[in-house]
Amino acid sequence: MSHIDPTKRHEFVLLFDVKSGNPNGDPDAGNLPRVDPQTMNGLVTDVALKRKVRDYLQQTRDMPIFIQSKVALNTLIKEAGVARGIQEAQAPNDDVRLEMCARYYDIRMFGAVLTTGKLNAGQVRGPVQITFGRSIDPLYTLDVAISRQAHANDADPMGLGPRKGIVPYGLYRAHGYFNPYLAEKTGVVEEDMEALWEALQNLFEFDRSAARGEMNVRGLYVFTHENKKGNAPAHKLFELIRRPELVDKTKPPRDFSDYKVIAPPDGKLEAFPGVEIRNLCP
C-alpha cells in the first residue's frame, strides 16, 4: 500500500495550530477570527485550507493553478477550448473539461465549475475534499487596538490605527478524503498525490504574515486502504486519532506542548485489516 497511489482510497486528519494570530478572518464580523457562536470553537474554512495548498504549489513547484487572481477564469477556459479547436459550447463539452483537468492541478484535485462563460466545460467533481478546521477547545478571541505614529496627511490625527483580531492560541483539526473513482476521471497521477501531501505538510511555511501570527502543521495522519472501495468506514478511522487532551486542565492552552495527542503508530492497523496509517508530520 502507498499513500501516493491514486488508485486507492485515502483519508487524513490534519492538526494545525495558531499562536497570537488570526487563522481565518470572518468578513461578516469585522474580520475577527471565525468561531462557532454556540460553542466558541474556532473555525477555518475548507476554502482557506485549499487556498494555501494552491499557493504553496504555485510558489514551490510552479504548478499551473486555475483558481487565481492574475487571469480571468473564462480566459483560461477559452485557451483550453482553442487547444481543442472549440470556440463556444452551450452544452457541457467533455473535450474542454478534460483539457482543463490536464492543465490545472487544482481542477484535477479539488474540482471546479467551468460553466461561467460562452464556452461551457461543465463541472468537475474533485477527488479531494477537506472539512472545516475546528479548534479542539473553545477560543478566547482578542480585539487588539493598534496605535500609530505616522499619518498620511497633515490634517490626519495621530492615534489609533486599524484593530487586530487574534487568537492567543488554538489547536485545530480538519478531516480530508480522497476518492479514487473521481481521481480516475480527472486524471490524477502519483506526482499529484506527492504534491498534495507535501503541500499539507508545509501549509503555512510560505504564508507568513503578522496578521496570522505563528501557524504550524502539527500532524498529518494518512489512512491508506488496499483498494479503491476501501476497507473501513472513514469515521471509524478518524476515531483512532483521539481528541488531543490538555496536559494541565487548570490552565488555558498557549502552546502545542500543552496538549497530548494519542494516535496509533505508523503501520498496518490490526483493528482494520487492509488499512495502513502514516503520520507525515511526526
C-alpha positions in Angstrom: 0.0 0.0 0.0 1.2 3.5 -0.7 -0.1 6.9 0.3 0.8 8.3 -3.1 -1.2 5.7 -5.1 -4.2 7.5 -6.7 -5.9 4.2 -7.4 -6.5 3.6 -3.7 -8.8 5.3 -1.1 -7.3 7.6 1.4 -8.5 9.7 4.4 -6.4 12.0 6.5 -6.5 14.0 9.8 -4.8 17.4 9.7 -3.7 19.1 13.0 -2.5 22.7 12.9 -2.3 25.5 15.4 -2.1 29.3 15.6 -0.4 31.4 18.2 -1.2 35.2 18.6 -2.8 35.4 15.1 -5.9 35.2 13.1 -6.0 32.0 11.1 -9.1 32.8 9.1 -10.9 36.2 9.5 -14.7 36.5 9.2 -15.7 39.4 6.9 -19.2 39.4 8.5 -17.7 40.0 11.9 -15.1 42.8 11.2 -12.6 40.2 10.1 -12.3 38.7 13.6 -11.3 35.0 13.9 -14.1 32.7 12.8 -15.9 30.9 15.7 -18.9 28.7 16.2 -21.2 31.1 18.2 -22.8 28.3 20.2 -19.6 26.7 21.4 -16.9 29.3 20.7 -14.8 26.7 19.0 -12.6 28.3 16.3 -13.3 27.6 12.6 -11.1 27.7 9.5 -12.9 27.1 6.2 -12.1 24.4 3.7 -11.7 27.2 1.1 -8.9 28.8 3.2 -7.1 25.5 3.6 -7.3 24.7 -0.2 -6.1 28.2 -1.0 -2.9 27.6 1.0 -2.4 24.3 -0.9 -2.7 26.2 -4.2 -0.4 29.0 -3.2 2.3 26.6 -1.9 2.4 24.6 -5.1 2.3 27.6 -7.3 5.3 29.1 -5.4 7.4 26.0 -4.9 6.6 23.8 -7.9 5.4 26.4 -10.3 2.2 24.3 -10.9 -0.5 25.8 -13.0 -3.4 26.8 -10.8 -6.9 27.6 -12.1 -8.4 29.5 -9.1 -6.1 32.5 -9.0 -6.3 36.3 -9.4 -4.0 37.1 -12.3 -6.0 35.9 -15.3 -9.8 35.8 -15.7 -11.2 32.3 -15.4 -13.2 32.5 -18.6 -10.0 33.4 -20.4 -8.3 30.2 -19.2 -11.3 28.1 -20.3 -11.2 29.8 -23.7 -7.5 29.0 -24.0 -8.2 25.3 -23.3 -11.0 25.4 -25.9 -8.7 26.8 -28.5 -6.3 24.0 -27.9 -9.1 21.6 -28.6 -10.4 23.6 -31.6 -13.6 24.6 -29.8 -14.8 28.3 -29.6 -18.2 28.1 -28.0 -20.4 25.4 -26.4 -23.8 25.8 -24.8 -23.9 22.2 -23.6 -21.0 20.9 -21.3 -18.1 20.0 -23.6 -16.2 16.9 -22.4 -13.1 17.6 -24.5 -12.6 21.0 -23.0 -13.3 19.6 -19.5 -10.5 17.0 -20.0 -8.2 19.7 -21.3 -8.8 21.8 -18.2 -8.2 18.8 -15.9 -4.9 18.1 -17.7 -3.8 21.7 -17.4 -4.6 22.7 -13.9 -3.7 20.9 -10.7 -6.4 22.3 -8.5 -9.1 21.2 -11.0 -7.8 17.6 -11.1 -7.7 17.5 -7.3 -10.4 19.9 -6.0 -12.8 20.2 -8.9 -14.2 23.3 -10.4 -17.3 25.0 -12.0 -16.4 25.6 -15.7 -19.8 27.0 -16.9 -19.2 30.7 -16.4 -18.7 31.8 -20.0 -19.7 31.2 -23.6 -17.6 28.0 -23.6 -19.3 25.5 -21.3 -16.9 23.0 -20.0 -19.2 21.6 -17.4 -18.4 20.9 -13.8 -15.7 18.7 -12.3 -16.1 16.9 -9.0 -12.7 16.8 -7.4 -11.4 13.6 -5.6 -10.0 15.6 -2.7 -12.5 17.0 -0.1 -11.5 18.8 3.1 -13.7 19.7 6.0 -13.7 23.0 8.0 -10.9 23.1 10.6 -12.4 23.2 14.1 -10.4 24.1 17.3 -10.1 21.4 19.9 -11.2 23.7 22.7 -13.3 26.9 22.8 -11.3 30.0 22.0 -10.9 33.4 23.6 -10.5 35.9 20.8 -8.9 39.3 21.4 -9.7 42.5 19.6 -6.4 44.4 19.9 -6.1 48.1 19.5 -3.1 49.3 17.5 -1.7 52.8 17.9 0.0 54.6 15.0 2.6 57.4 14.9 2.7 58.1 11.2 0.0 59.9 9.3 -0.7 60.2 5.6 -1.8 63.9 5.5 -1.1 66.9 7.7 -4.7 67.1 8.7 -4.9 63.5 9.8 -4.9 62.9 13.5 -2.4 60.6 15.2 -3.6 57.9 17.5 -5.4 54.6 16.9 -4.7 52.6 13.8 -6.6 49.5 12.5 -7.5 46.9 15.1 -6.3 43.3 15.0 -8.4 40.3 16.0 -6.2 37.4 17.2 -6.4 34.1 18.9 -3.9 33.7 21.8 -3.6 30.0 21.0 -5.7 27.4 19.2 -5.2 23.9 18.1 -7.3 22.9 15.1 -8.4 19.7 13.5 -9.7 19.0 9.9 -10.5 15.9 8.1 -9.9 15.0 4.4 -10.9 12.4 1.9 -9.5 11.1 -1.4 -11.9 9.4 -3.8 -10.0 7.2 -6.3 -13.1 6.8 -8.6 -13.2 10.6 -9.1 -9.4 10.7 -9.4 -9.6 8.3 -12.3 -12.0 10.7 -14.2 -9.8 13.8 -13.6 -6.5 12.1 -14.4 -4.7 12.2 -11.0 -1.2 10.7 -11.1 1.3 9.8 -8.3 3.1 13.1 -8.8 -0.2 14.9 -7.9 -0.5 12.9 -4.7 3.1 13.6 -3.7 2.4 17.3 -4.2 -0.8 17.2 -2.1 1.0 15.6 0.9 4.0 18.0 0.5 1.7 21.0 0.5 -0.3 19.8 3.5 2.9 19.2 5.5 4.2 22.7 4.7 0.8 24.5 4.6 1.9 27.7 6.3 5.7 27.8 5.6 5.4 30.4 2.8 2.2 32.0 4.1 3.7 34.0 6.9 2.2 37.4 7.9 1.9 39.5 11.1 -1.9 39.1 10.9 -1.7 35.2 11.1 0.8 35.1 13.9 2.6 31.7 14.1 0.8 28.9 12.3 2.2 25.4 12.0 1.1 21.9 10.9 1.4 19.6 13.9 0.2 16.3 12.5 -0.9 14.8 9.1 -2.2 11.3 9.7 -2.9 9.5 6.4 -5.0 6.3 6.2 -4.4 4.3 3.1 -6.7 1.4 2.0 -5.6 -1.5 0.0 -8.1 -1.0 -2.8 -10.5 1.6 -4.4 -13.5 0.7 -2.3 -11.8 0.8 1.0 -11.6 -1.5 4.0 -13.2 0.5 6.8 -15.6 3.4 7.3 -13.8 6.8 7.4 -15.4 7.9 10.7 -14.1 4.8 12.5 -10.6 5.5 11.3 -10.8 9.2 12.4 -11.7 8.0 15.9 -8.3 6.3 16.2 -6.8 9.8 16.3 -8.1 10.6 19.7 -9.2 14.1 20.7 -6.0 15.9 21.9 -6.2 16.4 25.7 -4.8 19.2 27.8 -1.9 18.2 30.0 -3.0 20.7 32.7 -6.7 21.3 32.5 -6.5 24.2 35.1 -4.6 26.4 32.6 -5.6 27.8 29.2 -3.6 26.3 26.3 -0.9 28.6 25.0 1.4 26.1 23.1 1.2 22.8 21.4 3.1 21.2 24.3 0.1 21.9 26.4 -1.7 19.1 24.6 -1.2 15.4 24.4 -2.0 13.7 21.1 -2.7 10.0 21.1 -2.6 8.1 17.8 -1.7 4.6 16.5 1.9 4.0 15.5 2.7 4.0 11.8 2.0 0.7 10.0 -0.9 -1.7 9.4 -3.9 -1.4 11.7 -4.8 -4.6 13.5 -8.3 -3.5 14.1 -8.9 -2.7 10.5 -7.2 -5.2 8.2 -6.3 -3.7 4.8 -5.7 -0.2 6.2 -2.4 1.4 6.9 -1.6 4.7 8.8 1.3 7.1 8.4 1.9 10.4 10.2 3.7 12.5 7.6 4.5 15.2 10.3 5.8 13.2 13.2 
